[in-house]
Amino acid sequence: MSENISVLGLGLMGAALADSLLAAGHRVTVWNRTADKAAPLVAKGATRGVTPAEAVEAASLVIVCVLDYPATKDILRDASLDGRVVANLTTGRPAEAREMASWVAERGAEYLDGGIMAVPQMIATPGALILYSGSEQAYDRYEQAFAPMARPRYVGAEPGMAALLDLAMLTGMYGQIAGFLEAAALVTSAKYPLKDFTAELLVPWLNAMAAQQPVWAEKIESGDHRTEVSNLEVNRAGMENLARAFAEQGVGLDLLLPMKTIIDRRVARGLAHEGLSGLIEEL
Ligand SMILES: NC(=O)c1ccc[n+]([C@@H]2O[C@H](COP(=O)([O-])OP(=O)(O)OC[C@H]3O[C@@H](n4cnc5c(N)ncnc54)[C@H](OP(=O)(O)O)[C@@H]3O)[C@@H](O)[C@H]2O)c1
């Protein structure tokens, strides 16, 4: 079903979102602070709103994707939101999303907050995901309309949940990048071909390890950190070994040392029999 949708914010991400909605046959109105960024979308059939208020007026679903939440508020302040759905796909913190939900509700609109798990080039491809939280009624109403941008996933009525899960996913990613960089520094210090190591050894190993994470999640939820895999004493010795090997190889272990500190702390508390999942209690 073709919908009237407005997209406010045509940076790299907003433009990709608007483009995907146009390609799916929706009637799209666009607005951007720097007006000429609307031109390629207008050439493809979008209507240009001269002001944010005019763009909001044109649609019952208003998608915002700008730099931050203060900019989102600036844009929407003079618009008539009453009876509309605002889907804010701007990246922010959970507390900002909750505050924005109240601000939008005071103006008579329903609110969805979104976390985009993709880069602009991935929009409208199968790998892209957008998390939504907030009004379930609004999500149900527009789930189909969201689909051309990226696979939509509703994660609950608490407006801050999409932002929190977005941050959690980025956290997992940064941890993985930290591990990769440390491994790469060690491998290159020995002049072993890094591309071979990465493709043939590291990636299959990481995939096998990642497959264990749902088991860890179960342990963490149950609070039972006993292990049949390797206890903290074994990991403490392993980390000691790692730290010494890095030092002997002349490579810094800065990105991973905090983990060693936390293992040492947990062992010092007399919990050497636990598995690594127990480290979460120290966080
Ligand atoms: N790019 C990514 O890979 C990616 C991935 C996930 C999420 N996101 C999120 O998507 C959002 C937009 O990112 P982007 O990549 O599109 O950034 P971008 O290319 O730098 O575009 C920023 C957009 O925000 C607008 N803007 C900034 N300050 C404004 C203000 N005070 N008032 C009105 N408009 C303002 C800009 O307008 P002008 O054109 O006039 O400057 C532009 O439309 C961010 O929250 C970002 O975290 C991006």
The ligand as an SDF file (V2000), in Angstrom:
LIG
                    3D

 48 52  0  0  0  0  0  0  0  0999 V2000
   25.9750    7.0750    8.1060 N   0  0  0  0  0  0  0  0  0  0  0  0
   25.8730    5.9470    8.7890 C   0  0  0  0  0  0  0  0  0  0  0  0
   26.5730    4.9570    8.5380 O   0  0  0  0  0  0  0  0  0  0  0  0
   24.8420    5.8260    9.8930 C   0  0  0  0  0  0  0  0  0  0  0  0
   24.5510    4.5540   10.4190 C   0  0  0  0  0  0  0  0  0  0  0  0
   23.5940    4.4330   11.4340 C   0  0  0  0  0  0  0  0  0  0  0  0
   22.9840    5.5760   11.9230 C   0  0  0  0  0  0  0  0  0  0  0  0
   23.3020    6.7980   11.4000 N   0  0  0  0  0  0  0  0  0  0  0  0
   22.6850    7.9870   11.9960 C   0  0  0  0  0  0  0  0  0  0  0  0
   21.9150    8.7150   11.0460 O   0  0  0  0  0  0  0  0  0  0  0  0
   21.9180   10.0970   11.4150 C   0  0  0  0  0  0  0  0  0  0  0  0
   22.3210   10.9180   10.1930 C   0  0  0  0  0  0  0  0  0  0  0  0
   23.6110   10.4910    9.8040 O   0  0  0  0  0  0  0  0  0  0  0  0
   24.1890   10.7650    8.3390 P   0  0  0  0  0  0  0  0  0  0  0  0
   25.1770    9.6900    8.0750 O   0  0  0  0  0  0  0  0  0  0  0  0
   23.0820   11.0090    7.3890 O   0  0  0  0  0  0  0  0  0  0  0  0
   24.9900   12.1230    8.6230 O   0  0  0  0  0  0  0  0  0  0  0  0
   25.3100   13.3110    7.6110 P   0  0  0  0  0  0  0  0  0  0  0  0
   25.5040   12.8090    6.2370 O   0  0  0  0  0  0  0  0  0  0  0  0
   26.4020   14.0960    8.2580 O   0  0  0  0  0  0  0  0  0  0  0  0
   23.9810   14.1690    7.6380 O   0  0  0  0  0  0  0  0  0  0  0  0
   23.5870   14.8930    8.7810 C   0  0  0  0  0  0  0  0  0  0  0  0
   22.2010   15.4270    8.5440 C   0  0  0  0  0  0  0  0  0  0  0  0
   21.7830   16.1590    9.7140 O   0  0  0  0  0  0  0  0  0  0  0  0
   21.4010   17.4650    9.3020 C   0  0  0  0  0  0  0  0  0  0  0  0
   21.6300   18.4090   10.3890 N   0  0  0  0  0  0  0  0  0  0  0  0
   22.7190   18.4910   11.1980 C   0  0  0  0  0  0  0  0  0  0  0  0
   22.5360   19.4570   12.1100 N   0  0  0  0  0  0  0  0  0  0  0  0
   21.3170   20.0010   11.8570 C   0  0  0  0  0  0  0  0  0  0  0  0
   20.5660   21.0500   12.4650 C   0  0  0  0  0  0  0  0  0  0  0  0
   21.0310   21.7140   13.5300 N   0  0  0  0  0  0  0  0  0  0  0  0
   19.3520   21.3330   11.9590 N   0  0  0  0  0  0  0  0  0  0  0  0
   18.8750   20.6460   10.8930 C   0  0  0  0  0  0  0  0  0  0  0  0
   19.5270   19.6450   10.2700 N   0  0  0  0  0  0  0  0  0  0  0  0
   20.7420   19.3310   10.7610 C   0  0  0  0  0  0  0  0  0  0  0  0
   22.2610   17.7540    8.0840 C   0  0  0  0  0  0  0  0  0  0  0  0
   21.7250   18.8150    7.3580 O   0  0  0  0  0  0  0  0  0  0  0  0
   22.6620   19.5870    6.2800 P   0  0  0  0  0  0  0  0  0  0  0  0
   22.6560   18.7300    5.0490 O   0  0  0  0  0  0  0  0  0  0  0  0
   21.9870   20.8970    6.1060 O   0  0  0  0  0  0  0  0  0  0  0  0
   24.0300   19.7100    6.8970 O   0  0  0  0  0  0  0  0  0  0  0  0
   22.1150   16.4040    7.3690 C   0  0  0  0  0  0  0  0  0  0  0  0
   20.8650   16.2750    6.7720 O   0  0  0  0  0  0  0  0  0  0  0  0
   22.8930   10.2530   12.5890 C   0  0  0  0  0  0  0  0  0  0  0  0
   22.1880   10.2880   13.8040 O   0  0  0  0  0  0  0  0  0  0  0  0
   23.7230    8.9760   12.4810 C   0  0  0  0  0  0  0  0  0  0  0  0
   24.2740    8.5810   13.7190 O   0  0  0  0  0  0  0  0  0  0  0  0
   24.1990    6.9570   10.3890 C   0  0  0  0  0  0  0  0  0  0  0  0
  1  2  1  0
  2  3  2  0
  2  4  1  0
  4  5  1  0
  4 48  2  0
  5  6  2  0
  6  7  1  0
  7  8  2  0
  8  9  1  0
  8 48  1  0
  9 10  1  0
  9 46  1  0
 10 11  1  0
 11 12  1  0
 11 44  1  0
 12 13  1  0
 13 14  1  0
 14 15  2  0
 14 16  1  0
 14 17  1  0
 17 18  1  0
 18 19  2  0
 18 20  1  0
 18 21  1  0
 21 22  1  0
 22 23  1  0
 23 24  1  0
 23 42  1  0
 24 25  1  0
 25 26  1  0
 25 36  1  0
 26 27  1  0
 26 35  1  0
 27 28  2  0
 28 29  1  0
 29 30  1  0
 29 35  2  0
 30 31  1  0
 30 32  2  0
 32 33  1  0
 33 34  2  0
 34 35  1  0
 36 37  1  0
 36 42  1  0
 37 38  1  0
 38 39  2  0
 38 40  1  0
 38 41  1  0
 42 43  1  0
 44 45  1  0
 44 46  1  0
 46 47  1  0
M  CHG  2   8   1  16  -1
M  END
$$$$
